[in-house]
Amino acid sequence: MVGERQQSGTTEQGADKGPLAALGGVDPNEVLTMVSNVARANPHAALAGAVAVGFLLGGGLTPRLVGAAALFAARRYFRATVEETLSGLEHGLAERIGSAGAR
């Protein structure tokens, strides 16, 4: 059956042409050139990206660390949201009190 699919040209994601066939018309040499140019223009960003990829591939991103990062981000988001809500509420109340006193 696999042979029949390959002969009829209905292979899934270009399995008969290799793994790069799934990328479509992307030229690997062009991608490599682009990445090299970006790395030369921004060496610090390239180094940071390489460290991040190495950290992730090295197994450094444990569920506990993900949870800690998510909790940190959630606390900052929650604090900003509460401050914005209270500021808007305070402003709205000040307008109502000001307009009621002018009557």
N, C-alpha and C positions, 0 to 999 in steps of 0.2 A: 504494500500500500504506500509506503514511503517512497519507493521507487516510482510508483505511478504519479504521485504528486510532483516529484521533481521533474519528471518527463513532461508533464502537462504545464509546467511553469507556475504552479500555484504554491510554491514553498512559502512558508511563513517567515516574514522579515528577511528575505534574501539569504536563507541559511546555506543555499548552494553557492553563493558568491562570497561568503565570508562575513565576519562580524561587522566590517565597515560598510557593507551594503545597506544595513539598516539605517545608516546615517543619511542616506540619500545622496545628494550632490555635494556633500561637504568634502573638500580636499584636505587630507590630513597635513600635508606640507604647508598649506595656507594657514591652518589653525596653529601649527607650530611656529610659523613666522609671526603671526599676530601675538601669540603669547610671549614670544621672545622680545618683540618690540615693546609690549606693555611692561615687561619685567625690566627692560633697560630704562624706560622712561620713569618708572615708579619702583625703584629697588626695595624701598621699605615695605610697600604694600605687597610686593611679590614675596618678600621674606616672611611677612606676617601670614600670608596665605599658605606658604609652604609649612610653617610651624603649625598652623591650624589643621591642615590636612594630615600632617604627621601625627599630631595629637589624636585626631579622630581615628586614624587607621591603626594607631598603636594601642587602642582600647582605653584611652584616657577619659572618654566620655561615658561615665557610669550613670546608671539611673539616679543614684543619689546626687551626683553633680548636676544632672539635668533638673532635678527637683529643686535644688538650691538656687540655680539660676532662674528658674521659673518663679520661685517664691520671691526672689529679689525683684524681678521685673514686675510681678503682680503688686508688690508693696508700693513700688514707685508709682505705678499706674493708679492704684487705688488712692494713694495720698493726693496725687494731682487732681483726680476726679473729685474727691471730697472737697479739696480747697476751692476748686472752680465752682462747685455746686453751692458751697457756703458763701462764696463771694457774690454769686448771682442772687442768692436769697437775701443777703444783706443789702445789696443794691436795690432790689425790688422792694424790700420793706422800707428802706430809707425814702424811696420815691413815694410810696403810699402814705407814710407818715408826713412827709413834706407837703403832699397835696391835700391831706386831710387838715393840716394845721393852717393852710392858706384860706380855707373856707370861712 
